[in-house]
Amino acid sequence: MIRTERLLIRRVQPGDAHDIFEIYSDPEVMRYWDSLPDTDLQTARNRANRFANIPEPLTYFGIEYQGKLIGCGGVHARDEIGYILNRAYWRQGFMREAVTGMMPYLFQTLRINQLTADIDPRNKASEAFLKSLGFQQTGYEKNTYCTNGEWSDSAYFRYQRPS
């Protein structure tokens, strides 16, 4: 568990399924994701159960604000960071607070020298967010994934562990 000024960064619980559904069923939130929005609560229950059963050390978290799960984030593959936030909480500094709260823990726990990110370059908000944290773009690749018949590119970013 990680506490920041406003947030509790913790393990997702099965009881978070309704909040998970609210996040992952929103087409605007999922616009640049590599899968379609969830269409039913059972899918969200399955996702919440999968997140709840991530083995230790925990590296992918739920982001809680005032008792509500408003997002998820952390490392989900080797050193690749990802994040998602309920649209009602966009542009309020929550994801910056969450990710900057997670980063020291992730570097220490995983003993990694960098964090990487792979974003859809059309997602200008995510690109600006990563750059504001000190991530540097390291590459670009065309047609890296296809969702519902639409191909998307990838922009790759890296953040070196502070000395």
The 8 nearest C-alpha neighbors of each residue, nearest first, counted from 0:
[[1, 9, 8, 2, 7, 10, 60, 57],
 [2, 0, 8, 7, 9, 3, 100, 101],
 [3, 1, 7, 6, 8, 0, 4, 100],
 [2, 4, 6, 5, 100, 7, 1, 96],
 [3, 5, 6, 2, 96, 7, 100, 97],
 [6, 4, 3, 64, 7, 2, 65, 96],
 [7, 5, 3, 64, 63, 2, 4, 8],
 [6, 8, 2, 63, 1, 9, 62, 3],
 [9, 7, 62, 1, 0, 61, 60, 2],
 [10, 8, 0, 61, 60, 7, 11, 62],
 [9, 11, 60, 61, 51, 12, 8, 0],
 [10, 12, 61, 51, 50, 60, 9, 47],
 [11, 13, 51, 14, 15, 47, 10, 48],
 [14, 12, 48, 47, 15, 16, 51, 44],
 [13, 15, 12, 16, 17, 47, 44, 11],
 [16, 14, 13, 18, 12, 17, 19, 47],
 [15, 17, 44, 19, 43, 14, 18, 47],
 [18, 16, 20, 19, 15, 21, 40, 43],
 [17, 19, 21, 20, 15, 16, 68, 22],
 [20, 18, 16, 22, 17, 21, 43, 23],
 [19, 21, 43, 17, 23, 18, 22, 24],
 [20, 22, 18, 19, 24, 23, 17, 25],
 [23, 21, 85, 19, 20, 24, 25, 18],
 [22, 24, 20, 36, 25, 37, 21, 19],
 [25, 23, 37, 36, 20, 21, 22, 38],
 [24, 26, 28, 27, 23, 22, 36, 29],
 [27, 25, 29, 28, 36, 30, 24, 35],
 [26, 28, 30, 29, 25, 86, 31, 24],
 [29, 27, 25, 26, 30, 86, 22, 85],
 [28, 30, 32, 26, 27, 31, 36, 25],
 [31, 29, 27, 28, 32, 26, 35, 36],
 [32, 30, 29, 119, 122, 33, 28, 121],
 [31, 33, 29, 34, 30, 35, 119, 28],
 [32, 34, 146, 31, 144, 35, 145, 29],
 [35, 33, 32, 146, 36, 29, 147, 31],
 [34, 36, 37, 29, 146, 33, 147, 32],
 [37, 35, 24, 23, 26, 29, 25, 38],
 [38, 36, 24, 23, 39, 42, 35, 20],
 [37, 39, 24, 36, 40, 42, 20, 35],
 [40, 38, 41, 42, 37, 43, 20, 24],
 [39, 41, 43, 42, 20, 44, 17, 38],
 [42, 40, 44, 43, 39, 45, 16, 46],
 [41, 43, 45, 40, 44, 39, 46, 37],
 [42, 44, 46, 40, 20, 41, 16, 45],
 [45, 43, 16, 41, 47, 42, 46, 48],
 [44, 46, 42, 48, 43, 47, 49, 41],
 [45, 47, 43, 49, 44, 48, 50, 42],
 [48, 46, 44, 50, 13, 49, 45, 16],
 [47, 49, 51, 45, 13, 46, 50, 44],
 [48, 50, 46, 52, 47, 51, 45, 53],
 [49, 51, 47, 52, 48, 53, 11, 46],
 [52, 50, 48, 11, 12, 49, 53, 47],
 [53, 51, 49, 50, 54, 48, 11, 47],
 [52, 54, 50, 51, 57, 49, 55, 59],
 [55, 53, 52, 56, 57, 51, 58, 50],
 [56, 54, 57, 53, 58, 52, 108, 59],
 [55, 57, 54, 58, 108, 109, 53, 59],
 [56, 58, 55, 59, 54, 53, 60, 10],
 [57, 59, 74, 73, 56, 60, 105, 75],
 [60, 58, 73, 72, 74, 57, 75, 71],
 [61, 59, 10, 9, 72, 71, 73, 8],
 [60, 62, 71, 11, 9, 10, 8, 70],
 [61, 63, 8, 70, 71, 68, 69, 7],
 [62, 64, 68, 7, 67, 6, 69, 66],
 [63, 65, 6, 67, 66, 68, 69, 5],
 [64, 66, 67, 63, 6, 5, 68, 7],
 [65, 67, 64, 63, 68, 7, 69, 6],
 [68, 66, 63, 64, 65, 69, 18, 62],
 [67, 69, 63, 62, 18, 70, 61, 64],
 [70, 68, 85, 63, 62, 67, 84, 64],
 [71, 69, 84, 62, 83, 85, 68, 61],
 [72, 70, 61, 62, 83, 60, 82, 84],
 [73, 71, 82, 60, 81, 59, 83, 61],
 [72, 74, 59, 80, 58, 81, 60, 75],
 [73, 75, 80, 79, 58, 59, 76, 78],
 [74, 76, 59, 79, 73, 80, 77, 81],
 [75, 77, 79, 78, 74, 80, 81, 73],
 [76, 78, 79, 75, 74, 109, 111, 80],
 [79, 77, 114, 76, 115, 74, 80, 113],
 [80, 78, 115, 116, 76, 74, 114, 77],
 [81, 79, 74, 73, 116, 115, 75, 78],
 [80, 82, 72, 73, 74, 79, 116, 75],
 [81, 83, 72, 71, 73, 84, 80, 70],
 [82, 84, 70, 71, 72, 85, 81, 28],
 [85, 83, 70, 69, 86, 71, 22, 88],
 [84, 86, 22, 69, 87, 88, 70, 89],
 [85, 87, 89, 88, 84, 28, 22, 27],
 [86, 88, 85, 89, 84, 69, 90, 22],
 [89, 87, 86, 85, 91, 90, 84, 93],
 [88, 90, 86, 91, 87, 84, 85, 93],
 [91, 89, 92, 88, 93, 94, 86, 87],
 [90, 92, 89, 93, 88, 94, 95, 87],
 [91, 93, 95, 94, 90, 96, 89, 88],
 [94, 92, 96, 95, 91, 97, 88, 89],
 [93, 95, 97, 96, 92, 98, 84, 82],
 [96, 94, 92, 98, 97, 93, 99, 128],
 [97, 95, 93, 94, 99, 98, 100, 92],
 [96, 98, 94, 100, 95, 99, 93, 101],
 [99, 97, 101, 100, 95, 96, 94, 102],
 [98, 100, 102, 96, 101, 97, 95, 103],
 [99, 101, 97, 98, 102, 96, 3, 103],
 [102, 100, 98, 104, 99, 103, 105, 97],
 [101, 103, 105, 99, 104, 100, 98, 106],
 [104, 102, 106, 105, 101, 107, 100, 99],
 [103, 105, 107, 101, 102, 106, 108, 100],
 [106, 104, 102, 108, 107, 103, 109, 101],
 [107, 105, 103, 110, 111, 109, 104, 108],
 [106, 108, 110, 104, 105, 109, 103, 111],
 [109, 107, 105, 110, 106, 104, 56, 111],
 [108, 110, 111, 106, 105, 107, 104, 56],
 [111, 109, 107, 106, 108, 112, 105, 113],
 [110, 112, 109, 106, 113, 78, 107, 160],
 [113, 111, 160, 159, 110, 106, 114, 161],
 [114, 112, 159, 160, 158, 111, 115, 157],
 [113, 115, 78, 158, 157, 79, 80, 159],
 [114, 116, 157, 79, 156, 78, 80, 158],
 [115, 117, 156, 79, 80, 155, 118, 157],
 [118, 116, 155, 154, 153, 156, 115, 119],
 [119, 117, 154, 153, 120, 116, 155, 122],
 [118, 120, 153, 121, 122, 152, 31, 154],
 [121, 119, 122, 154, 118, 153, 123, 152],
 [122, 120, 119, 123, 31, 118, 152, 126],
 [123, 121, 120, 124, 125, 119, 126, 31],
 [122, 124, 126, 125, 121, 127, 120, 128],
 [125, 123, 127, 126, 122, 128, 129, 121],
 [126, 124, 128, 127, 123, 122, 129, 118],
 [125, 127, 123, 129, 128, 124, 130, 122],
 [128, 126, 130, 124, 125, 129, 131, 123],
 [127, 129, 125, 131, 126, 130, 124, 132],
 [130, 128, 132, 134, 126, 131, 127, 125],
 [129, 131, 134, 133, 127, 132, 128, 126],
 [130, 132, 128, 129, 133, 127, 134, 126],
 [133, 131, 129, 130, 134, 128, 95, 99],
 [134, 132, 130, 131, 135, 158, 129, 157],
 [133, 135, 158, 130, 157, 129, 132, 156],
 [136, 134, 156, 157, 137, 130, 133, 158],
 [135, 137, 156, 155, 138, 157, 134, 154],
 [136, 138, 156, 155, 135, 157, 139, 154],
 [139, 137, 155, 154, 136, 140, 156, 153],
 [138, 140, 154, 153, 155, 141, 137, 152],
 [139, 141, 153, 152, 143, 154, 142, 138],
 [140, 142, 152, 143, 153, 139, 151, 150],
 [143, 141, 152, 151, 150, 144, 140, 145],
 [144, 142, 152, 141, 151, 153, 140, 145],
 [145, 143, 151, 142, 150, 146, 33, 152],
 [144, 146, 150, 149, 148, 151, 147, 143],
 [147, 145, 149, 148, 34, 33, 150, 144],
 [146, 148, 149, 145, 35, 34, 150, 33],
 [147, 149, 146, 145, 150, 144, 151, 35],
 [150, 148, 145, 146, 147, 151, 144, 142],
 [151, 149, 145, 142, 144, 148, 146, 152],
 [152, 150, 142, 144, 143, 145, 119, 149],
 [151, 153, 141, 142, 143, 140, 119, 120],
 [154, 152, 119, 140, 118, 139, 117, 120],
 [153, 155, 139, 118, 120, 117, 138, 119],
 [156, 154, 117, 138, 137, 136, 116, 139],
 [155, 157, 136, 116, 137, 135, 115, 134],
 [158, 156, 115, 134, 135, 114, 116, 159],
 [157, 159, 134, 114, 113, 115, 133, 135],
 [160, 158, 113, 112, 161, 157, 114, 134],
 [161, 159, 112, 113, 162, 158, 106, 114],
 [160, 162, 159, 112, 158, 113, 106, 103],
 [161, 160, 159, 112, 113, 106, 103, 158]]
